[in-house]
């Protein structure tokens, strides 16, 4: 996973304004929504066992181990438009998305991609 400058800036803001000290943001996927899966994000104080730690542009992401193959190659962005603001995931493993953009269908990446 990698972040755009906008995403890194927003993650930094969230960490700086957190109610308690946080080491970074854990990113994962969970079952839900009409397309089958949703991205999840939580502030965390430390890495959990098996987390893939991504340090990019001065912030730390912890990728949930169950989500690694679904998020391989993903770019996380933060967009502000006239109608919404939020994180956007540009994921090469996305097969389809629901009309509202809240959930996605993902396929696992080829595990051999982890070696590159």
C-alpha positions as CSV (number, residue, x, y, z in Angstrom):
1,X,0.0,0.0,0.0
2,X,1.0,3.6,-0.6
3,X,-0.5,6.9,0.2
4,X,-0.9,10.1,-1.7
5,X,0.2,13.4,-0.2
6,X,-3.4,14.3,0.6
7,X,-4.0,10.9,2.4
8,X,-0.8,11.2,4.4
9,X,-1.8,14.8,5.4
10,X,-5.2,13.7,6.5
11,X,-3.9,10.7,8.5
12,X,-1.4,13.0,10.2
13,X,-4.3,15.4,11.1
14,X,-6.3,12.5,12.5
15,X,-3.4,11.2,14.6
16,X,-2.6,14.7,15.9
17,X,-6.2,15.3,17.0
18,X,-6.8,11.8,18.5
19,X,-8.1,11.6,22.0
20,X,-5.3,9.3,23.0
21,X,-1.9,8.7,21.6
22,X,-2.0,6.6,18.4
23,X,0.9,5.0,16.5
24,X,-0.9,4.9,13.2
25,X,-4.0,3.8,11.3
26,X,-4.9,0.1,10.9
27,X,-6.4,-0.6,7.4
28,X,-8.3,-3.7,6.5
29,X,-11.4,-5.1,4.8
30,X,-14.5,-6.6,6.3
31,X,-17.6,-8.3,5.0
32,X,-20.4,-5.8,4.5
33,X,-22.3,-3.6,2.1
34,X,-24.2,-4.6,-1.0
35,X,-21.0,-5.5,-3.0
36,X,-19.7,-7.8,-0.3
37,X,-16.7,-6.0,1.4
38,X,-15.9,-2.6,3.0
39,X,-12.7,-1.0,3.8
40,X,-12.0,-0.5,7.5
41,X,-9.8,1.9,9.3
42,X,-9.0,2.3,13.1
43,X,-6.6,4.3,15.1
44,X,-4.2,2.0,16.9
45,X,-1.5,2.4,19.6
46,X,0.7,-0.4,18.3
47,X,1.0,-3.1,15.6
48,X,-0.9,-6.3,16.2
49,X,0.7,-9.6,15.6
50,X,1.0,-10.2,11.9
51,X,0.3,-6.6,10.8
52,X,2.2,-5.5,7.7
53,X,3.7,-2.1,8.7
54,X,3.8,0.5,5.9
55,X,5.6,3.8,6.6
56,X,4.9,6.3,3.9
57,X,5.2,10.1,3.8
58,X,5.7,10.4,7.5
59,X,2.8,8.3,8.7
60,X,2.4,4.7,9.6
61,X,-0.3,2.3,8.4
62,X,-0.8,-1.2,9.8
63,X,-2.4,-3.5,7.3
64,X,-4.5,-6.2,8.9
65,X,-2.9,-9.6,8.0
66,X,-6.3,-10.9,6.7
67,X,-6.4,-8.0,4.2
68,X,-2.9,-8.0,2.8
69,X,-3.8,-9.9,-0.4
70,X,-6.9,-7.8,-1.0
71,X,-4.9,-4.5,-0.5
72,X,-1.7,-5.4,-2.4
73,X,-0.9,-2.6,-4.8
74,X,-3.6,-0.2,-3.4
75,X,-3.1,3.5,-3.3
76,X,-5.0,5.4,-0.6
77,X,-6.0,9.0,-1.4
78,X,-8.1,11.6,0.4
79,X,-10.4,13.7,-1.7
80,X,-12.6,16.7,-0.9
81,X,-15.4,17.4,-3.4
82,X,-18.4,19.6,-3.4
83,X,-20.6,16.7,-2.0
84,X,-18.2,14.6,0.1
85,X,-14.8,14.2,1.6
86,X,-13.1,11.0,2.6
87,X,-10.5,8.4,1.9
88,X,-10.5,6.8,-1.5
89,X,-8.9,3.5,-2.3
90,X,-7.5,2.9,-5.8
91,X,-7.3,-0.9,-5.6
92,X,-6.2,-3.1,-8.6
93,X,-7.9,-6.0,-6.9
94,X,-11.3,-4.4,-7.1
95,X,-13.7,-6.4,-9.3
96,X,-16.7,-4.1,-8.8
97,X,-18.3,-1.5,-6.5
98,X,-21.8,-0.7,-5.4
99,X,-23.5,2.4,-6.8
100,X,-23.0,4.5,-3.6
101,X,-19.3,3.7,-3.4
102,X,-19.5,2.4,0.1
103,X,-18.7,-1.3,-0.6
104,X,-16.6,-3.2,-3.1
105,X,-16.0,-6.7,-4.5
106,X,-12.4,-7.7,-4.2
107,X,-10.3,-10.6,-5.4
108,X,-7.1,-11.7,-3.7
109,X,-3.9,-10.6,-5.4
110,X,-1.5,-13.3,-6.6
111,X,0.7,-14.2,-3.5
112,X,3.8,-14.2,-5.7
113,X,3.4,-10.4,-5.9
114,X,4.4,-10.2,-2.3
115,X,8.0,-11.0,-3.2
116,X,8.4,-8.0,-5.5
